[in-house]
Amino acid sequence: MGIFTVDPKICKRDGLCVSECPRRIIVMKDPDSVPVPRQDADEQCINCGHCVTVCPHGALTLKTMRPDACLPVQKGWSLMPEQIEKLLKSRRSIRTYRDKTIERDLISKLIDIARFAPSGSNAQSVRWMVFYEPGEVRRLVEFMIEWMWDVMEKAPDVGKGLNFHNKVADMEAGFDSLCWSAPHLIVVHSQEGSSTAAANCATALAYMELAAPSFDLGTCWSGYFTFAANSWPPLQKHLGLPEGHACLGALMIGYPQFKYQRIPIRNEVQINWR
């Protein structure tokens, strides 16, 4: 089988797959012919599936993807603009969690949703690590505190600028202002040196945090953890990421203790129209 096949009996020669292919590797030799792959299609195809999913007739089958294996888009499920606006404006970063763990299947469901986030050249390079046991999350906080002490001793101005002294003081007082006593921490990592890895990981986590409220869950990004995971050798050893991988984001997750009642005021948008 070539890079793709087209069923000439159901193909309408409408050229949708030609128009939607991001690499322009699908061509039609004349208006009455079925689409065919360009000579370098095998090398250029990124398996994004646009050609398969845009065809309303299911005429094109990619070598890696059949139309009958793809879930149909349920048009009746589309959210109204007002609902999308409410979802995006009402999302809050959650820092107070109930003492309740999330079912593993539910976390897996969220990750499954997040894997559909766009990635540069369809690299799908995001890898996931879940610290599920609350005790494991507390151990990560201990690593972070060790790192902060080390920075404050060796570079006090840097530690002060990063507010490490207050974070350490909170922990000594029995208050976790690093992972906020979240029951779980979800970490994303990818190959270092990739020009798209950081954006891919951030987008995947953004998908997750936007999906979480529909399951009555709350999330908060852990910037301190990401910083420590790429700076503190003991924590890096504990994580055991694959060779050449870097931590590119982390998300606390749990059941919120409180519900927000209003959407806060934000700065007026500044737009430079050109």
N, C-alpha and C positions, 0 to 999 in steps of 0.2 A: 504493500500500500504506500502511495506517495504521501506527502505532507497533509493532503486532504483529498476527499473525493466528493463529487457532486452527483446527485441522482438526477439525470436529465428528464425523468418523467415528471418530477414535481417542481423542478427549478423553474421559476417564472422569468428568469433573465432580467430581473429588476436592478441588478448591480448593487444591492445593499451591502453585500459582503465586500465588494470592491471598494466602496466608499468608506466603510468603517474600519478596514484593516489599518492599524497604526503604522505598519511597516510597508504598506503599499506593495505587498507581494502577491496579491490576487489580481488577475487581469482578465478581461474579456476581449478576445481577438476581434469580435464583431458583435453587433447588438443581438444577433440571434444565437450566439454560441453560449455554452455554459462557462462559468468562471474556471480558470485554470491557474496553477501556481506559476509564479515567475521562476526563472531558472535557478535563482539563488534562494528560493523559499525555505528550503530545509535549514540553511544556515541563519536566515534572518528571522524566522518565526519565533515569537516569544511565548506561544501557547496561552495567549490572553483569553482566547475563546470568543472574541467579538464576532468573528465570522459565523460561528455556530449559533450564538445567542441572538443575533440580530435578525436572522432569517425567519420570517413568520411561517415558512412552509416546512422547516426542518430538512432542507435539501442538502445542506453541506455537513459533512462529517470530518472533523479534524482527526488526525492520527491519534491524538491523545484525548479526544473528547467527542462523544456522540451526543446528538441533540436529545435523544430519549433518556440520556443519563443526567441531563441538566434539569433542575427544578424549574417549572414555569413561573413566570412573574404573575402574581395575583394582583391584577389591576384594581380590584375592589378594595384591596388593603392599603392603598396609597393614603398617606396622611395628608390632611389639609394643611395649607400654609400656616394657618393659625396654630395648629397642633405642633408643627415643627418649631415655630417661633417660641411657643410655650416650653417645649422640651429643652431647647438650647438656652433660653434665658433663665429658666428656673433651676438648671443644674447647679448644684453647690458642691464644693469640696468638703467632704465629711471628716470631722476630726473627733467625733464622739460616737463610739460604737457600743452596741449591746453586747453583752457577754454571751454570744451565741455564734457557733461556727456555721459556715455555709456548707451545704451538701457538696461533695466533690463533683457530682454530676452537673450541678448548676454552674460551678466554676468552669468545668469542661465545656458547657454550653456557651458560656460567654467567650471563651477562647475560640471556640468554633465560629462564633459570629465575627470576632475580631480578625480571624484569618482571611476574611473577605475584604479587608481594607486594601486600598490600592497600594502598589509598591512600584518603584522605578523599574521600568522594563519588565514588569511582572516577575521580578526576582523572587518574591515570596521568601525573603531571607530572614524573617523574624523567627527567633527561637524563644521558647517559653520555659520558665522555671517557676514553680509554685511552692512557696514556703507555707505549707498548709497548717501545721501544728502551731498554735499560739506560742508554745515554748520555743519553737524554732525562730519565730519572729523576735522574741525577747533576746535570743542569743545574737541575732543580727544587730539589735540595738546596742548590746554590749560591745560588739566589734566597732560600732560607730563611735561610741564614747571613748574607747581606747585610741582610736584614730584622732579624735578631737584633742585629747590630752597630749598626744604626740605633737600635733601641729602647734598647740598653744605653748609647749615647751621649746620647740625649735624655731617657731616663727610666730611670736606672740601677736604682732600686728596683723598678720593674716588671720589668725584665730579670732581676734577681736572683730575684724572686719566681717567675718562670717558668722558672728554672733555665737561662737562656740561656748563662751563662758556662761551665757544664759542657758544654753541647752544642757550643759553639764550640771549647772545648778539645779535645773528642773529635775534631772534624774536623781541627783543626790537627795532631793526633797521627796522623791517617790512619784514624780509625775513624768510620764513619757511624752515629750513634745517632739519626738523624732518620728516614731511610727504611731503615736497617739493610741497606743494599746489596741491597734487593729488586730483582729484574729488571724489575718492572712496577709501575705505580701506576694504580689505577682511581679516577676522580673522578666524583662525582655533583653535579649542579647543577640549580637550578630557579628559578622566578620569585620575586623578592623580594617580600615583603609578603603572600604567601599564608599563611593560618593553618595549613595542613596540609603545606606543602612540606617543612619540616625533618623532620617525622615520617615522611613518605612516603619521603624519601631515606634516612633512618636504617634504616627497615624493609627497604628494598630491599637495602642493604648487609648487613644482618643475614641476609637470605635467602642472599646470596652467600657469606658467611663460613661459614654452616652447611652449604651445599652443597659447598664446596670440598674438605673432607677426603675425600669419596666419590670424588674424582678424584685423590687423593694430593697435594693442594695445601694450602698453608697461607696464612693471611692475618693482617694486623694493621692496626688502624685508625691513621691518621696524623693525630692531632689538631693537631700543630704545623703540618702542611701546610695544613689547613683554616683555621687561625687566620691564617697568613701570606697565604693566597689571598684573604682578605677584608680584609687590612690593608696589604699592600705593593704600591703601584701598579706597579712594574716587573713583578712576578709576575702581577698582574691583566692587564697588557697582553700578557704572554707567553701567558697562558691564552686570551685572546680569547673570553671567554664572551659569549653573546648579550646584547644590551642588556636591563638590568633583571634579569639572572640573578646568583645568588650561589652560590659553592661551599658545599655543605652536607654534605660528607663525602668521605673518601678512604680507600682500602684498598690497602695493599701486598699483593702476591700473588706466590707463587713456590713452588718445590718445597722443602719443609723439608729441612734438612741432617740433623736428628736426629728420632727418634720418642720421644714421651713414653710412659713406662711405667706411670704411676700417675695417679690423680685427686687433686688437692691438697685439703687441708682448707680449708673456708670457714667464715665466721662463722655461728653459729646464726641461723636466720630469726627475725625479730621480726614478729609478726602482731597486729594490733588488730582483734579480731572485734567487730562491731557488730550 
